């Protein structure tokens, strides 16, 4: 069973950047597909980005394409979400999620078995 811990959230001005990290313990992360989701107050959890276990495929929500980049460092058992040109509407708690090898649908939270506790990202306008 994988344990996931997110870090890197914080308060940033609009136009700024942050890099979120999702560190895994308990299992070798290189065989896991990983997704990032976010949830703003009063809203449903929404898909942000995902990376296949092989690293060969990436997936992004339209709202973050061209601004966010998902990547992984298998040697560090860590997946990153680089967020540039942040907007106030990016404010949310960001969660990483993972499951072994492939998932049925990268875009839906129910496809992932393991979740981190979340990290808050606040973008001031």
Secondary structure, DSSP 8 states (H G I E B T S, - for coil): --EEEEE--EEEETT--EEEEEEEESS-GGGEEEEEEEE-TTS--EEEEEE-TTS--EEE-TTTTTTEEEEEEGGGTEEEEEE-S--GGG-EEEEEEEEEB--S-TT-GGG-SEE---EEEEEE-
